[in-house]
Amino acid sequence: MSRTNDKTLKEAMQQMLKVYHLKGKFDETFAVKSWEEVVGKAVANRTKEIFIRDKKLFVRIESSVVKNELTIMRQQIIGNLNEKAGAEVVKEIIFL
């Protein structure tokens, strides 16, 4: 016997995030967490600070050489982070 209001855990979590208006923050956190996977361990080790505010990703990098390389790859990184998050979370990257 199947009930009509049965949901998978994934569906229930998505509904809860939507109802409590937490989906955006959840996606932002997931994108920040995916930073190492997107740019690689070597770059992630040189990353000192990373956060998202108003769809802008702020990244503090200690190496000017790495910062320059990331500036060149900016659009690719934005695309990969948004793909990982499953939503448009980042529109711009600002390197500090």
Biopython code that builds the backbone (N, CA, C, O; Angstrom):
import numpy as np
from Bio.PDB.StructureBuilder import StructureBuilder

atoms = [
    (1, "MET", "N", (0.822, -1.175, 0.000)),
    (1, "MET", "CA", (0.000, 0.000, 0.000)),
    (1, "MET", "C", (0.879, 1.257, 0.000)),
    (1, "MET", "O", (1.697, 1.453, 0.899)),
    (2, "SER", "N", (0.704, 2.072, -0.983)),
    (2, "SER", "CA", (1.489, 3.288, -1.093)),
    (2, "SER", "C", (0.615, 4.496, -0.775)),
    (2, "SER", "O", (-0.514, 4.610, -1.251)),
    (3, "ARG", "N", (1.151, 5.372, 0.023)),
    (3, "ARG", "CA", (0.415, 6.598, 0.354)),
    (3, "ARG", "C", (0.743, 7.673, -0.668)),
    (3, "ARG", "O", (1.830, 7.679, -1.247)),
    (4, "THR", "N", (-0.175, 8.559, -0.883)),
    (4, "THR", "CA", (0.033, 9.613, -1.883)),
    (4, "THR", "C", (0.983, 10.692, -1.399)),
    (4, "THR", "O", (1.545, 11.419, -2.218)),
    (5, "ASN", "N", (1.178, 10.818, -0.107)),
    (5, "ASN", "CA", (2.064, 11.862, 0.394)),
    (5, "ASN", "C", (3.453, 11.333, 0.755)),
    (5, "ASN", "O", (4.224, 12.040, 1.403)),
    (6, "ASP", "N", (3.788, 10.105, 0.348)),
    (6, "ASP", "CA", (5.123, 9.571, 0.577)),
    (6, "ASP", "C", (6.124, 10.310, -0.293)),
    (6, "ASP", "O", (5.865, 10.582, -1.466)),
    (7, "LYS", "N", (7.275, 10.633, 0.296)),
    (7, "LYS", "CA", (8.335, 11.336, -0.420)),
    (7, "LYS", "C", (9.660, 10.698, -0.072)),
    (7, "LYS", "O", (9.831, 10.114, 0.998)),
    (8, "THR", "N", (10.587, 10.820, -0.989)),
    (8, "THR", "CA", (11.937, 10.364, -0.688)),
    (8, "THR", "C", (12.585, 11.389, 0.242)),
    (8, "THR", "O", (12.103, 12.514, 0.379)),
    (9, "LEU", "N", (13.656, 10.991, 0.861)),
    (9, "LEU", "CA", (14.365, 11.900, 1.760)),
    (9, "LEU", "C", (14.872, 13.115, 0.989)),
    (9, "LEU", "O", (14.822, 14.239, 1.489)),
    (10, "LYS", "N", (15.361, 12.885, -0.232)),
    (10, "LYS", "CA", (15.859, 13.987, -1.057)),
    (10, "LYS", "C", (14.750, 15.002, -1.343)),
    (10, "LYS", "O", (14.962, 16.209, -1.222)),
    (11, "GLU", "N", (13.578, 14.515, -1.718)),
    (11, "GLU", "CA", (12.452, 15.404, -1.998)),
    (11, "GLU", "C", (12.033, 16.175, -0.759)),
    (11, "GLU", "O", (11.720, 17.363, -0.837)),
    (12, "ALA", "N", (12.028, 15.503, 0.384)),
    (12, "ALA", "CA", (11.647, 16.161, 1.634)),
    (12, "ALA", "C", (12.648, 17.256, 2.001)),
    (12, "ALA", "O", (12.255, 18.337, 2.439)),
    (13, "MET", "N", (13.940, 16.976, 1.823)),
    (13, "MET", "CA", (14.970, 17.979, 2.137)),
    (13, "MET", "C", (14.861, 19.179, 1.203)),
    (13, "MET", "O", (14.969, 20.322, 1.646)),
    (14, "GLN", "N", (14.647, 18.926, -0.086)),
    (14, "GLN", "CA", (14.503, 20.024, -1.037)),
    (14, "GLN", "C", (13.286, 20.880, -0.705)),
    (14, "GLN", "O", (13.345, 22.107, -0.784)),
    (15, "GLN", "N", (12.204, 20.243, -0.340)),
    (15, "GLN", "CA", (10.991, 20.978, 0.017)),
    (15, "GLN", "C", (11.228, 21.812, 1.283)),
    (15, "GLN", "O", (10.791, 22.961, 1.358)),
    (16, "MET", "N", (11.911, 21.242, 2.269)),
    (16, "MET", "CA", (12.196, 21.956, 3.504)),
    (16, "MET", "C", (13.067, 23.183, 3.235)),
    (16, "MET", "O", (12.802, 24.261, 3.767)),
    (17, "LEU", "N", (14.113, 23.021, 2.403)),
    (17, "LEU", "CA", (14.985, 24.145, 2.067)),
    (17, "LEU", "C", (14.207, 25.253, 1.365)),
    (17, "LEU", "O", (14.445, 26.437, 1.602)),
    (18, "LYS", "N", (13.288, 24.864, 0.509)),
    (18, "LYS", "CA", (12.480, 25.844, -0.223)),
    (18, "LYS", "C", (11.515, 26.570, 0.709)),
    (18, "LYS", "O", (11.392, 27.793, 0.643)),
    (19, "VAL", "N", (10.834, 25.831, 1.570)),
    (19, "VAL", "CA", (9.842, 26.413, 2.479)),
    (19, "VAL", "C", (10.494, 27.406, 3.441)),
    (19, "VAL", "O", (9.932, 28.467, 3.713)),
    (20, "TYR", "N", (11.680, 27.065, 3.959)),
    (20, "TYR", "CA", (12.350, 27.928, 4.932)),
    (20, "TYR", "C", (13.315, 28.924, 4.278)),
    (20, "TYR", "O", (14.093, 29.580, 4.970)),
    (21, "HIS", "N", (13.264, 29.036, 2.943)),
    (21, "HIS", "CA", (14.082, 29.986, 2.192)),
    (21, "HIS", "C", (15.573, 29.808, 2.482)),
    (21, "HIS", "O", (16.300, 30.787, 2.653)),
    (22, "LEU", "N", (16.018, 28.567, 2.534)),
    (22, "LEU", "CA", (17.417, 28.253, 2.802)),
    (22, "LEU", "C", (18.144, 27.704, 1.582)),
    (22, "LEU", "O", (19.353, 27.477, 1.636)),
    (23, "LYS", "N", (17.431, 27.490, 0.491)),
    (23, "LYS", "CA", (18.022, 26.860, -0.686)),
    (23, "LYS", "C", (19.192, 27.677, -1.234)),
    (23, "LYS", "O", (20.226, 27.107, -1.583)),
    (24, "GLY", "N", (19.049, 28.985, -1.314)),
    (24, "GLY", "CA", (20.124, 29.834, -1.828)),
    (24, "GLY", "C", (21.378, 29.732, -0.988)),
    (24, "GLY", "O", (22.479, 29.592, -1.520)),
    (25, "LYS", "N", (21.217, 29.802, 0.316)),
    (25, "LYS", "CA", (22.367, 29.717, 1.217)),
    (25, "LYS", "C", (23.005, 28.335, 1.160)),
    (25, "LYS", "O", (24.228, 28.198, 1.215)),
    (26, "PHE", "N", (22.157, 27.309, 1.049)),
    (26, "PHE", "CA", (22.651, 25.933, 0.932)),
    (26, "PHE", "C", (23.484, 25.784, -0.339)),
    (26, "PHE", "O", (24.561, 25.188, -0.303)),
    (27, "ASP", "N", (22.999, 26.319, -1.462)),
    (27, "ASP", "CA", (23.727, 26.248, -2.730)),
    (27, "ASP", "C", (25.045, 27.021, -2.653)),
    (27, "ASP", "O", (26.058, 26.566, -3.184)),
    (28, "GLU", "N", (25.042, 28.180, -2.000)),
    (28, "GLU", "CA", (26.273, 28.960, -1.831)),
    (28, "GLU", "C", (27.303, 28.180, -1.031)),
    (28, "GLU", "O", (28.477, 28.129, -1.399)),
    (29, "THR", "N", (26.866, 27.577, 0.053)),
    (29, "THR", "CA", (27.769, 26.797, 0.894)),
    (29, "THR", "C", (28.336, 25.614, 0.113)),
    (29, "THR", "O", (29.517, 25.290, 0.243)),
    (30, "PHE", "N", (27.509, 24.980, -0.686)),
    (30, "PHE", "CA", (27.963, 23.849, -1.486)),
    (30, "PHE", "C", (29.000, 24.303, -2.516)),
    (30, "PHE", "O", (29.977, 23.594, -2.758)),
    (31, "ALA", "N", (28.800, 25.468, -3.119)),
    (31, "ALA", "CA", (29.755, 25.990, -4.102)),
    (31, "ALA", "C", (31.098, 26.292, -3.444)),
    (31, "ALA", "O", (32.146, 25.970, -4.005)),
    (32, "VAL", "N", (31.080, 26.904, -2.267)),
    (32, "VAL", "CA", (32.320, 27.201, -1.548)),
    (32, "VAL", "C", (33.032, 25.901, -1.179)),
    (32, "VAL", "O", (34.253, 25.801, -1.291)),
    (33, "LYS", "N", (32.273, 24.922, -0.744)),
    (33, "LYS", "CA", (32.847, 23.625, -0.381)),
    (33, "LYS", "C", (33.456, 22.921, -1.595)),
    (33, "LYS", "O", (34.396, 22.139, -1.446)),
    (34, "SER", "N", (32.934, 23.188, -2.784)),
    (34, "SER", "CA", (33.420, 22.559, -4.015)),
    (34, "SER", "C", (34.663, 23.242, -4.585)),
    (34, "SER", "O", (35.201, 22.781, -5.591)),
    (35, "TRP", "N", (35.123, 24.313, -3.977)),
    (35, "TRP", "CA", (36.253, 25.096, -4.487)),
    (35, "TRP", "C", (37.470, 24.217, -4.772)),
    (35, "TRP", "O", (38.044, 24.299, -5.858)),
    (36, "GLU", "N", (37.870, 23.385, -3.821)),
    (36, "GLU", "CA", (39.057, 22.543, -3.996)),
    (36, "GLU", "C", (38.874, 21.573, -5.167)),
    (36, "GLU", "O", (39.804, 21.351, -5.943)),
    (37, "GLU", "N", (37.698, 21.009, -5.289)),
    (37, "GLU", "CA", (37.427, 20.064, -6.363)),
    (37, "GLU", "C", (37.480, 20.751, -7.732)),
    (37, "GLU", "O", (37.909, 20.142, -8.711)),
    (38, "VAL", "N", (37.050, 22.001, -7.805)),
    (38, "VAL", "CA", (37.000, 22.728, -9.072)),
    (38, "VAL", "C", (38.380, 23.228, -9.489)),
    (38, "VAL", "O", (38.750, 23.105, -10.657)),
    (39, "VAL", "N", (39.147, 23.789, -8.555)),
    (39, "VAL", "CA", (40.433, 24.401, -8.917)),
    (39, "VAL", "C", (41.632, 23.512, -8.637)),
    (39, "VAL", "O", (42.723, 23.789, -9.135)),
    (40, "GLY", "N", (41.468, 22.470, -7.866)),
    (40, "GLY", "CA", (42.577, 21.578, -7.551)),
    (40, "GLY", "C", (43.169, 21.853, -6.183)),
    (40, "GLY", "O", (43.004, 22.932, -5.614)),
    (41, "LYS", "N", (43.861, 20.851, -5.673)),
    (41, "LYS", "CA", (44.401, 20.926, -4.315)),
    (41, "LYS", "C", (45.508, 21.974, -4.182)),
    (41, "LYS", "O", (45.588, 22.659, -3.163)),
    (42, "ALA", "N", (46.356, 22.104, -5.197)),
    (42, "ALA", "CA", (47.465, 23.066, -5.125)),
    (42, "ALA", "C", (46.955, 24.494, -4.980)),
    (42, "ALA", "O", (47.482, 25.265, -4.179)),
    (43, "VAL", "N", (45.933, 24.847, -5.751)),
    (43, "VAL", "CA", (45.358, 26.198, -5.676)),
    (43, "VAL", "C", (44.588, 26.358, -4.368)),
    (43, "VAL", "O", (44.670, 27.403, -3.723)),
    (44, "ALA", "N", (43.847, 25.336, -3.977)),
    (44, "ALA", "CA", (43.069, 25.400, -2.735)),
    (44, "ALA", "C", (43.973, 25.600, -1.526)),
    (44, "ALA", "O", (43.584, 26.273, -0.572)),
    (45, "ASN", "N", (45.167, 25.031, -1.551)),
    (45, "ASN", "CA", (46.108, 25.210, -0.442)),
    (45, "ASN", "C", (46.616, 26.640, -0.347)),
    (45, "ASN", "O", (47.028, 27.081, 0.726)),
    (46, "ARG", "N", (46.591, 27.368, -1.457)),
    (46, "ARG", "CA", (47.031, 28.768, -1.460)),
    (46, "ARG", "C", (45.875, 29.739, -1.250)),
    (46, "ARG", "O", (46.070, 30.955, -1.232)),
    (47, "THR", "N", (44.680, 29.197, -1.092)),
    (47, "THR", "CA", (43.492, 30.020, -0.844)),
    (47, "THR", "C", (43.382, 30.279, 0.652)),
    (47, "THR", "O", (43.309, 29.342, 1.447)),
    (48, "LYS", "N", (43.370, 31.529, 1.025)),
    (48, "LYS", "CA", (43.314, 31.890, 2.436)),
    (48, "LYS", "C", (41.901, 32.161, 2.929)),
    (48, "LYS", "O", (41.587, 31.904, 4.091)),
    (49, "GLU", "N", (41.051, 32.675, 2.057)),
    (49, "GLU", "CA", (39.681, 33.022, 2.457)),
    (49, "GLU", "C", (38.785, 32.929, 1.236)),
    (49, "GLU", "O", (39.185, 33.293, 0.130)),
    (50, "ILE", "N", (37.565, 32.438, 1.442)),
    (50, "ILE", "CA", (36.617, 32.319, 0.336)),
    (50, "ILE", "C", (35.200, 32.453, 0.893)),
    (50, "ILE", "O", (34.839, 31.782, 1.861)),
    (51, "PHE", "N", (34.403, 33.323, 0.274)),
    (51, "PHE", "CA", (33.011, 33.485, 0.688)),
    (51, "PHE", "C", (32.211, 34.094, -0.457)),
    (51, "PHE", "O", (32.775, 34.671, -1.386)),
    (52, "ILE", "N", (30.893, 33.958, -0.378)),
    (52, "ILE", "CA", (29.996, 34.487, -1.405)),
    (52, "ILE", "C", (29.092, 35.536, -0.772)),
    (52, "ILE", "O", (28.532, 35.337, 0.306)),
    (53, "ARG", "N", (28.965, 36.670, -1.483)),
    (53, "ARG", "CA", (28.048, 37.719, -1.062)),
    (53, "ARG", "C", (27.443, 38.342, -2.319)),
    (53, "ARG", "O", (28.172, 38.795, -3.201)),
    (54, "ASP", "N", (26.140, 38.365, -2.401)),
    (54, "ASP", "CA", (25.416, 38.950, -3.544)),
    (54, "ASP", "C", (25.860, 38.340, -4.875)),
    (54, "ASP", "O", (26.102, 39.064, -5.841)),
    (55, "LYS", "N", (25.964, 37.030, -4.923)),
    (55, "LYS", "CA", (26.354, 36.265, -6.113)),
    (55, "LYS", "C", (27.756, 36.601, -6.601)),
    (55, "LYS", "O", (28.092, 36.342, -7.757)),
    (56, "LYS", "N", (28.571, 37.173, -5.730)),
    (56, "LYS", "CA", (29.976, 37.434, -6.038)),
    (56, "LYS", "C", (30.823, 36.559, -5.130)),
    (56, "LYS", "O", (30.648, 36.553, -3.912)),
    (57, "LEU", "N", (31.740, 35.824, -5.736)),
    (57, "LEU", "CA", (32.643, 34.967, -4.978)),
    (57, "LEU", "C", (33.913, 35.751, -4.690)),
    (57, "LEU", "O", (34.605, 36.184, -5.611)),
    (58, "PHE", "N", (34.215, 35.931, -3.421)),
    (58, "PHE", "CA", (35.417, 36.633, -3.003)),
    (58, "PHE", "C", (36.444, 35.596, -2.581)),
    (58, "PHE", "O", (36.172, 34.743, -1.736)),
    (59, "VAL", "N", (37.639, 35.680, -3.181)),
    (59, "VAL", "CA", (38.685, 34.699, -2.908)),
    (59, "VAL", "C", (39.981, 35.430, -2.608)),
    (59, "VAL", "O", (40.432, 36.261, -3.396)),
    (60, "ARG", "N", (40.578, 35.117, -1.463)),
    (60, "ARG", "CA", (41.889, 35.686, -1.110)),
    (60, "ARG", "C", (42.948, 34.624, -1.398)),
    (60, "ARG", "O", (42.946, 33.546, -0.803)),
    (61, "ILE", "N", (43.849, 34.949, -2.321)),
    (61, "ILE", "CA", (44.911, 34.040, -2.746)),
    (61, "ILE", "C", (46.248, 34.645, -2.311)),
    (61, "ILE", "O", (46.471, 35.845, -2.472)),
    (62, "GLU", "N", (47.131, 33.814, -1.763)),
    (62, "GLU", "CA", (48.412, 34.331, -1.272)),
    (62, "GLU", "C", (49.459, 34.462, -2.380)),
    (62, "GLU", "O", (50.450, 35.169, -2.198)),
    (63, "SER", "N", (49.270, 33.810, -3.502)),
    (63, "SER", "CA", (50.252, 33.833, -4.583)),
    (63, "SER", "C", (49.741, 34.678, -5.750)),
    (63, "SER", "O", (48.652, 34.435, -6.272)),
    (64, "SER", "N", (50.533, 35.666, -6.154)),
    (64, "SER", "CA", (50.118, 36.514, -7.269)),
    (64, "SER", "C", (50.131, 35.745, -8.588)),
    (64, "SER", "O", (49.346, 36.056, -9.484)),
    (65, "VAL", "N", (50.995, 34.759, -8.722)),
    (65, "VAL", "CA", (51.048, 33.949, -9.933)),
    (65, "VAL", "C", (49.766, 33.123, -10.064)),
    (65, "VAL", "O", (49.173, 33.059, -11.141)),
    (66, "VAL", "N", (49.343, 32.498, -8.974)),
    (66, "VAL", "CA", (48.111, 31.708, -8.968)),
    (66, "VAL", "C", (46.919, 32.616, -9.213)),
    (66, "VAL", "O", (46.004, 32.254, -9.953)),
    (67, "LYS", "N", (46.919, 33.786, -8.602)),
    (67, "LYS", "CA", (45.823, 34.746, -8.788)),
    (67, "LYS", "C", (45.693, 35.137, -10.258)),
    (67, "LYS", "O", (44.581, 35.244, -10.774)),
    (68, "ASN", "N", (46.818, 35.350, -10.934)),
    (68, "ASN", "CA", (46.803, 35.705, -12.348)),
    (68, "ASN", "C", (46.243, 34.560, -13.190)),
    (68, "ASN", "O", (45.442, 34.802, -14.093)),
    (69, "GLU", "N", (46.643, 33.332, -12.916)),
    (69, "GLU", "CA", (46.137, 32.171, -13.654)),
    (69, "GLU", "C", (44.627, 32.010, -13.447)),
    (69, "GLU", "O", (43.896, 31.709, -14.391)),
    (70, "LEU", "N", (44.170, 32.210, -12.222)),
    (70, "LEU", "CA", (42.743, 32.087, -11.935)),
    (70, "LEU", "C", (41.940, 33.190, -12.613)),
    (70, "LEU", "O", (40.800, 32.966, -13.020)),
    (71, "THR", "N", (42.521, 34.370, -12.735)),
    (71, "THR", "CA", (41.852, 35.477, -13.419)),
    (71, "THR", "C", (41.599, 35.117, -14.877)),
    (71, "THR", "O", (40.549, 35.442, -15.430)),
    (72, "ILE", "N", (42.554, 34.452, -15.490)),
    (72, "ILE", "CA", (42.405, 34.030, -16.879)),
    (72, "ILE", "C", (41.306, 32.973, -17.007)),
    (72, "ILE", "O", (40.576, 32.958, -17.998)),
    (73, "MET", "N", (41.186, 32.098, -16.024)),
    (73, "MET", "CA", (40.221, 30.990, -16.056)),
    (73, "MET", "C", (38.902, 31.339, -15.372)),
    (73, "MET", "O", (38.106, 30.443, -15.094)),
    (74, "ARG", "N", (38.658, 32.593, -15.101)),
    (74, "ARG", "CA", (37.516, 33.050, -14.305)),
    (74, "ARG", "C", (36.173, 32.483, -14.785)),
    (74, "ARG", "O", (35.422, 31.936, -13.978)),
    (75, "GLN", "N", (35.861, 32.600, -16.059)),
    (75, "GLN", "CA", (34.558, 32.155, -16.570)),
    (75, "GLN", "C", (34.387, 30.641, -16.465)),
    (75, "GLN", "O", (33.293, 30.153, -16.180)),
    (76, "GLN", "N", (35.458, 29.913, -16.694)),
    (76, "GLN", "CA", (35.404, 28.457, -16.576)),
    (76, "GLN", "C", (35.140, 28.046, -15.126)),
    (76, "GLN", "O", (34.364, 27.125, -14.871)),
    (77, "ILE", "N", (35.776, 28.719, -14.189)),
    (77, "ILE", "CA", (35.587, 28.423, -12.760)),
    (77, "ILE", "C", (34.151, 28.724, -12.352)),
    (77, "ILE", "O", (33.532, 27.936, -11.636)),
    (78, "ILE", "N", (33.617, 29.851, -12.798)),
    (78, "ILE", "CA", (32.227, 30.218, -12.486)),
    (78, "ILE", "C", (31.278, 29.143, -13.004)),
    (78, "ILE", "O", (30.373, 28.712, -12.290)),
    (79, "GLY", "N", (31.483, 28.716, -14.232)),
    (79, "GLY", "CA", (30.640, 27.676, -14.811)),
    (79, "GLY", "C", (30.705, 26.375, -14.036)),
    (79, "GLY", "O", (29.677, 25.744, -13.788)),
    (80, "ASN", "N", (31.911, 25.967, -13.651)),
    (80, "ASN", "CA", (32.074, 24.719, -12.903)),
    (80, "ASN", "C", (31.453, 24.792, -11.511)),
    (80, "ASN", "O", (30.832, 23.830, -11.060)),
    (81, "LEU", "N", (31.613, 25.914, -10.834)),
    (81, "LEU", "CA", (31.019, 26.061, -9.496)),
    (81, "LEU", "C", (29.494, 26.043, -9.570)),
    (81, "LEU", "O", (28.838, 25.401, -8.750)),
    (82, "ASN", "N", (28.936, 26.742, -10.543)),
    (82, "ASN", "CA", (27.476, 26.760, -10.700)),
    (82, "ASN", "C", (26.945, 25.382, -11.077)),
    (82, "ASN", "O", (25.867, 24.983, -10.636)),
    (83, "GLU", "N", (27.698, 24.663, -11.887)),
    (83, "GLU", "CA", (27.301, 23.307, -12.260)),
    (83, "GLU", "C", (27.298, 22.394, -11.037)),
    (83, "GLU", "O", (26.377, 21.597, -10.858)),
    (84, "LYS", "N", (28.316, 22.506, -10.204)),
    (84, "LYS", "CA", (28.391, 21.694, -8.978)),
    (84, "LYS", "C", (27.233, 22.014, -8.041)),
    (84, "LYS", "O", (26.644, 21.114, -7.442)),
    (85, "ALA", "N", (26.909, 23.298, -7.917)),
    (85, "ALA", "CA", (25.841, 23.715, -7.008)),
    (85, "ALA", "C", (24.460, 23.411, -7.568)),
    (85, "ALA", "O", (23.492, 23.316, -6.813)),
    (86, "GLY", "N", (24.362, 23.260, -8.869)),
    (86, "GLY", "CA", (23.073, 22.977, -9.485)),
    (86, "GLY", "C", (22.193, 24.203, -9.642)),
    (86, "GLY", "O", (20.993, 24.084, -9.888)),
    (87, "ALA", "N", (22.783, 25.377, -9.500)),
    (87, "ALA", "CA", (22.044, 26.637, -9.638)),
    (87, "ALA", "C", (23.052, 27.742, -9.934)),
    (87, "ALA", "O", (24.255, 27.557, -9.752)),
    (88, "GLU", "N", (22.559, 28.893, -10.390)),
    (88, "GLU", "CA", (23.462, 30.019, -10.607)),
    (88, "GLU", "C", (23.720, 30.708, -9.268)),
    (88, "GLU", "O", (22.936, 31.538, -8.809)),
    (89, "VAL", "N", (24.820, 30.345, -8.673)),
    (89, "VAL", "CA", (25.181, 30.851, -7.352)),
    (89, "VAL", "C", (26.207, 31.970, -7.493)),
    (89, "VAL", "O", (26.194, 32.926, -6.717)),
    (90, "VAL", "N", (27.094, 31.857, -8.479)),
    (90, "VAL", "CA", (28.179, 32.814, -8.667)),
    (90, "VAL", "C", (28.052, 33.456, -10.040)),
    (90, "VAL", "O", (27.952, 32.766, -11.054)),
    (91, "LYS", "N", (28.059, 34.783, -10.059)),
    (91, "LYS", "CA", (28.057, 35.520, -11.331)),
    (91, "LYS", "C", (29.409, 36.161, -11.603)),
    (91, "LYS", "O", (29.754, 36.441, -12.751)),
    (92, "GLU", "N", (30.173, 36.391, -10.535)),
    (92, "GLU", "CA", (31.431, 37.111, -10.660)),
    (92, "GLU", "C", (32.403, 36.603, -9.603)),
    (92, "GLU", "O", (31.991, 36.226, -8.506)),
    (93, "ILE", "N", (33.687, 36.593, -9.929)),
    (93, "ILE", "CA", (34.719, 36.244, -8.951)),
    (93, "ILE", "C", (35.603, 37.454, -8.749)),
    (93, "ILE", "O", (36.056, 38.084, -9.705)),
    (94, "ILE", "N", (35.838, 37.766, -7.493)),
    (94, "ILE", "CA", (36.723, 38.884, -7.148)),
    (94, "ILE", "C", (37.883, 38.314, -6.347)),
    (94, "ILE", "O", (37.692, 37.713, -5.290)),
    (95, "PHE", "N", (39.097, 38.513, -6.873)),
    (95, "PHE", "CA", (40.291, 38.018, -6.204)),
    (95, "PHE", "C", (40.859, 39.129, -5.340)),
    (95, "PHE", "O", (41.084, 40.244, -5.811)),
    (96, "LEU", "N", (41.087, 38.819, -4.084)),
    (96, "LEU", "CA", (41.594, 39.803, -3.128)),
    (96, "LEU", "C", (43.077, 39.621, -2.909)),
    (96, "LEU", "O", (43.682, 40.362, -2.133)),
]
sb = StructureBuilder()
sb.init_structure("model")
sb.init_model(0)
sb.init_chain("A")
sb.init_seg("    ")
for serial, (resi, resn, name, xyz) in enumerate(atoms, 1):
    if name == "N":
        sb.init_residue(resn, " ", resi, " ")
    sb.init_atom(name, np.array(xyz, "f"), 0.0, 1.0, " ", f" {name:<3s}", serial, name[0])
structure = sb.get_structure()
